[in-house]
Amino acid sequence: MTPKTWGSRPRPARRSMALFTCGALAAAGLSAAGAAALEPRTAAASSHREAPLISGLPQLDNTDVYAFVSPDHPDTTTIVANWLPFQEPAGGPNFFPFASDARYTIHVDSDADARDDLLYRFTFTDHRKNEHTFLHNTGVVESLDDPDLNFTQTYDIELVRLKHGKAVSSHRLARNLPTAPANVGKASMPDYQKLRDQAVHEVAGGLKAFAGQADDPFFLDLRVFDLLYGGDLSEVGNDSLRGYNVNSIALQVPSVFLRESEKQPVIGIYSTTERRGASGHWTQVSRLGMPLVNEVVNPVKDKDKFNASSPVDDGDFLKNVTEPELPKLIEALYEIEAPAEPRQDLVSVFLTGVEGLNQPAGGTPSEMLRLNTSVKPVAEPKRLGVLDGDNAGFPNGRRLTDDVLDIALQVVEGELVGSQNDLGDAVDTNDKEFGHTFPYVALPASGSDTRAAADAQSKSATALDGGAPGLSGSWSQYTVPAVSGAGAVLLVVLGGLWLRARRRPARRSWLG
């Protein structure tokens, strides 16, 4: 299969059947999880809560991996890996730190043997300035070292080099780098962009690193769970992850450090999470490379096994790719004929790379993102990537702007074997514009941006008229050290009772 066979034909207008098919995709990914999973906050989106065990460990849950040649520095490769899905921006007071008992790792296979050649390992440490307050910050935060930023995290980066899967060297690339904090709100962090900029660090060897909160870059419509988009397809084209944040780790590395040689420029990328047990041993609990694999390719019996596995063992999951369940479900539900099996076209997408583009000679089939680092970025990326003639996009790596759900739908329904289609979910772009410089991910939604805050403001701009004087200044005057944590809680409780007294309407019967 050459890149040309992926097609650059004009795309026809979307049909309504595309919306039904998107519904089938989401339903297929979750049906085995049971009715309790059919809520937007617990739905799968790429790898958001995709397997039974990891769904209970959100801090360790990989959501997405991206790998692309950096558009503003084409001699480098940028890798972005995300964790901890469905972060409600106002979810304090603890918000959403990385786990301090975990190892977050980006894996690189440089020679296509399905074994790691490089590991970039991130570990995090918590810091609290004042244990006698419940507050995340005690005043306006203007920098990452601001004394009013009560809770902070730092991280180390370790580079491990391997040969034939065995570690041969290890050294620290960086120590105690500060993360970008949760975007608490406009009052606490009026210039969050400044904080983001301070969290971008240059690392020895020409590398750049970032860790912190970001807008969830994955975009898709999950409203299938409300009787197929409202029961009459009236509720479509909505980005279900709009307003949610994730924790991002981003790394920009000179491509020459990652690839085997100029003659073999294709690299494999995936990420994992390991958790330290009581015995001190590390156990892998999450794994992610290609999007959607552990949602709609692997059945529920294999999901936890896949999260604990390594690419070299991916032969165990081959049948899930060559005899996929999803096309059969679509055929049963919507009478769209499933392509003939075995699906060797899907093997090229998920396990080997596309011949003539990102398939290394003699490579071992395995599931990971494959990026040809010699393909230069384009000035105007096409959201359908290789399907639309843009060889710098998915499945040649994955850019933030690539519409992987539409691409995956069209490929699963036979785009590569002559069954041309224009399936999709009517969500073509992210709700926030991505950055043009590292780390490229959009700023996280603020706690001030939530619907609850907007509703409260529109309902009653006078709710705090005549409010408790002095509470508009730095909270630190109440918590450090004049008021203990318990005293601060008492202030909040009394304030809440005061507000209730002001807002309480005349008593009326529930029966009218």
N, C-alpha and C positions, 0 to 999 in steps of 0.2 A: 504494500500500500504506500504510494508516494503522496507527498503533500498535495499534489494537484487533485488527487481523487477525493480529497476532503471538500473540494468545491469552492468556487467563488461566485456562484450564480446569484442573480438578484433574489432577494427574499420576498416571497409574496406576503400579502397582508395576513395577519393572524386570523385563525378561524375560531369560532366559539368552542369547537371540540378541543382546542388546545387547553382551554381552561379546565375541561373535564379531565383531561389527561394529567394535568398538573395535580389535580385532586387525587388521582389514582396513585401518583408517585408518593405523595405525602402519606396517603392511607396505607400504602404497601409498606412503607418504612416503619409504621407504628402499629399495624394491626396486631402483631404478635405481642405487643406490650400490654394489651388489654385496655378495657374501656377507661380505666383510671388515668391513662396517659393521654387521653384525647382532650387536652386543654392546651391553649397556645403557649403557656409558660413551660409546659413539659414536653412540647413537641420536638421532634428532631429537625434540625436545620444545619445542613452539613453534618457535623458531629456534635450537636448540642444535645446532650443527654441521650445518646444513641444506644447505650447498652445497659442492661439491668444493674450491674454492680457500680459502674462509674457514675450513673445518674444520682447516686447518693453521696458522691464525693465531688461537688462542683469545683472546688479549688484545684483539683487534679485533672479535670475533664478538658482534654484538647477539643477545641471547636473547629478550627480551620488552620491550614498551612498554605502559605503563598511563597512562591519563589520566582523571581524574574530578574532579568538584566536591568540594572538601575537606569531609569530613563535619563537622568542628569549626569550620571557617571557610568557610561557603558562599559568601562573596563572592570566594573564591580558587579557582584550579584547581591541582591537583597533578599533576605529570608524573613518572613513574618509568621510567627506562630501564636495562636490565641488560646486562652483558657478561660474558665469560669463564666459560663454563658448566662444570659438573661439577667444582667445586673440592672436592677431598678436604680436610677441615678440618686434618688433621695433615700436609699436604703441604709441609713446610719443607725446608731452611731459608730458601728464597727466597719461599715462599708465592706470593701472586697479586696483584702490583701492577698498576695501570693502565699502559699503554704510554706511555712518555715521548716517543715519536716519532709520536704519533697525535693527531688531533683528534676528540673525541667531541661530537657535535652533536645538539641537539634542534631540530627544524624545526616552525614554526607557519605554517599557511596560514589567514589571517584572512578572506579574501574568496572562497574556493572556486574560485579559478582554476587550482588545481593548481601554483601557483608559491609559493615561500617569501616570507613577509612579515617573519618574525622568525627569527633564528638565535640560540640560546644555545649557545655553543661552550666546551667545557671542555678545557683542556690541563694536563698533569701534569708535575711535576718531582720527581726522586728526590733524597733526602738520606741520607747515611750519616755517623754520628758517628765510627765506628772501622772503618777498612778492614782491620785486622789480626785480625779474628775472622770466623768464618763465621756467627755467631749473629745472628738477627733481633732479639733483645733480650738484654741481658746481666744482667737482673735482673727483679724484679717491676715491672710497668708500672702506674702509678697515675694517669697523666694523659697527654695527647697530647704534652706537652713534657717528659715524664720523660726524664732523661739515660740511663736504662736501655733506652729504646726506640731501638735502634740504627738501624733503617731506617724512614724516614718518607717520605710524599709530601705535597706541597702542590699546589694547583691554582688556576688563574685562570679567571674566567668573562668571556667577551666577548659583548656583545650587538651583533648586526649587523641593521640594518634594511634592507629591500629594497623595491623597487618594480618591478613587472613582471619580477621575477627578477634585478634588478641591484642591487647594494649601494649604498645612498645615505648610510649613516653607520655608524660603529662606535665603541664605547667599552667600556672595562673596567668591569664591574660589581663585580668583586672580584679581589684579588690574594693569593696565598700563603695560601689557606685550607687548614688541615690536614685530611687524610682520616682516616677511622676505620681503624685497622690491622686486619690479619688477626687473628682470634680464636685465638691460638696455643694456649692451654690455661689451665686454672684456676690452675696454679701461676704462670704468667707474667702472667695478667690476671684476677685474682680478681673484679674488679668491671667486667665488660665494658660493662654498661649505662652506667656513668659515662663511659667512653670514647666510646660512641655519642652520649650527650647532648652531650659537648663537641665533637663533629663536626657538630652542627647549627648553622648560621651564619645570622644575619640579614644581609641584603644590602640596600643602598640601594634605596629605592622600594617597601618593604614586601614584599620577596621573602625567601624562606628557601631555603637550599641545603644539600645533603648529598652526600657522596661517600664510599664505603667499602664494606666487605664486608657482605653480608647473606645471610640464608637465601634460597634460591631459592624465590620465591613461586609458581611454576607447579606445579600438582599434576595428576598423571595416572598411569596404569598402563602401563608399557612391557614387562610380562612376556610379551607376545605372542611374544617371540623364543625362549622356551623351550617349543617345541612347543605354542603356543597355551595359555599359562597352565598349564604343567605337564603338558600332554597330556590332561588330563581336566577342565579348568576348575577345578581345585582351588586354584590360586594366583591369586586375583583380588582386586581392591580394594586393591592395594598401591601406595602413592605411590612411584614409582620414583626421584623426585628427593629423597626424604626424606634428610636428612643432608648434602646437597650445598649449597654456597654459590655466590654470584655476586658480581660487583662492581656496585654500584648507584650511579646518579646520580639524585638527586631534586631537584625544583625546585617551589616553591610560589609562584605569581604571582597578583596580583589579576586577576580575570577581565577586568576592563575594559581591561587592558593587552593582552590577547590577542585579543579579538574585535573585529570591525569596528564593531559598534554594538549597541544593545539590540534593534534590529529584525533584525539579522543576528548572532545569538549563537553560531552553529555555527563551530567551529574544526577544522582538520585538524592531526593530530600524527603525526610519525614521527621516527625517529632514524637517524643514519648514523655510520660511522667512516671517517675518512680517514687514510691513512698517507703520511708524507713519504718520497719516494724519494731516491736518491743525488744527483739533480740539484736537489733542494730543492723540487720540485713535489709537490703533494698529490693523491693518487688515492683516490677513494671505493672502499672494498672491502666494505662491509657496509651494509645498509639494512633497516629493519624498521618496519612500522606495524601493520597487522592481524595477529593471530596466525595461524599455520599456513599462510599463503599460499605461502611459498616452500618448504614441505614437501610439501603434498598438493594444491596447485592448480597450481603451475608444474612442468613436467617437468624432468628433469635438464639438458636442453639449454638451458633458459632460466634456471637458478638463478644462475649467476655473472653473467649479463647483468642480471638483476633487481637484484642487489646493487650493481651499478655504475650503475644507472639513476636517473632522477628521475621523480616522479609525473606530470609533464606528458607523459611518453612512454609512459604505461601502456596506451595503445591497442595497443601491441605485444603485450600479454599478454591481450587481451580474450578470445580464443578459449579460453584456458585456464580462464576463468571460465564462459563460456556453454556450453562443451562439456567439462565436467570429467571427468577420468579416474576419480576415486574411486567415484562411484555405479556405474559400469560394472563395476569390480572387485568391488564388494560384490554386485552382481547375479550375476556369474559364479560367485562363491565360495559365496554364501549364499542365492541365489534370492530376494533382496529386490529388487523391480522398481525400476529407476532412473527418476526423474522425466523427463518429456519435455523435449527440448532445442528451442530455446536456453533457457538458464536465466536468465531476466531477474530471477528472485527473488534469485539469487546476485549479480547486478549491483548490486541495491539494498543488499545487505549489504556487499560488498567495495569497490564503486567509487563509489557515489553517495550513500549514506546512505538511511535509511528515510523515505519520504514522510510528512510530518506530524510527524516526530520530530527527525531530525538530517540532513535533506536540504536544503541551501540552494537557494534558487531560482536557476536558471540556472547551477549549478555545473558544472565540468568533471570528468567521470568520472576518478577516480584512486584508487590504493590508499593509504589511510592511515586511522588511527583518526579518527573524527568524533565530536566531543563537543558537545552542546548545553549551553552553560554556563548557560542559564536554568532547566534542570531541577534542582530542588533534591534534595539527597541524602535518602535515606529512613532511618528509625531502624533498621529491620531489613531489610537487603538480601537479596534472593532470589538464589540462586546462578545461576538460569537467566535472570536479567535480564529483558529485554524479552519473551522467550518466555513468561514467567510473570507478565506484567503489571507488572513493575518497570522503568519507563522510565529510571531513573537508572543502569541497568546495561548491559552489553554486548548489542548492538553500539553503543549510545550511549556512546562511550568504552569504557573497560575498568577495572573496579575490581579490586583484588587478590583479592577473594573470588569473582569471577565464574568459573563453571565453563565456560570457553570451549571445552574439548574436547567436553563433552556438547552444548553449544549448537551448535557447528559440525557435529557429527554429525547432529543432528536437522534442522538447516537443509539440509545437503547431501542428506539423504534425503527432502526435500520437505515439511517442516513448514509452509512458507509457501505451498505450493500445494495444500494439502488432504490431504497424506499424513501424518497425525498419527502420531507415533512417540515412543518414550521411550528412545531409544538412549543409551548412556553406557558409562563404563568402571568404574563402581562406586567411583570416588574422587571424593568430593564436596567435600572441604575440604582445606586445607593442613595439614600435620602440626604446624605451629607457629601459634599465634594471632598475628594481625597487630596492630600497635600502633594506638592510638586517637588519636595525635597524629603530626605530621610527624616523620620521613619514612614512617611507617606500616609499612614492611617489618619483618619479624621479625628478631631478632638472629641473627647467623650461628651455625651449629653450631661448637662448640669442638673443638680438637684433642683434648681430653680425652674427647669424646663418641664417638669412633670405636669400631667393634667391636673393633679390635685392642687398644685400651687396655682395653676392658671385659673381653675374653677374658683378657688378661694378668693383670688384677687378680683375676679369678675363679680362674684356674689356680693362681697362686702369689703369695700375699700376702707370702711370705717371700723372694722372689727377691732383694731387696736387704738382707735381714737381715745385719747385720755389714758393710754396704757401706762404700765408701770414705768416711771421715769428712770432714766439711767441705763436701761437695758439695751440701748442702741450702741453703746460703746463696746470696747473689748471685753469679752467674757472673762478674760484673765483676771480682771479686778475682783470677780466674784469667786473664782475657783483657785487662784494662786496668790497667796495662800489663805485669803480671808475666809473663804467658805470651803468646807470639806466637800467631798463627793456627795455625801448624804445631804448636806445643806443645799447643794446645787439641785439635787433631785427635788428637795422640798420646795425650792423656788419654782421649779417647773410645774410641780403638782398644784401649788397655790395659784400660779398663773393660769393653769388650765381651768381650775375651778372658777376663777374670776371671769374668764372668757365665757364659760358656760352660763354663769349668772347673767352676764350681759346679753347673751344670745337667746336665752330660754324664752320661747313663746308662751303665750297664755295656755294654761292646761286645757287639753281637749280630749275627748274620748277617742279610742282607737276605732270605735264604731261610728264616729261622726256625731 
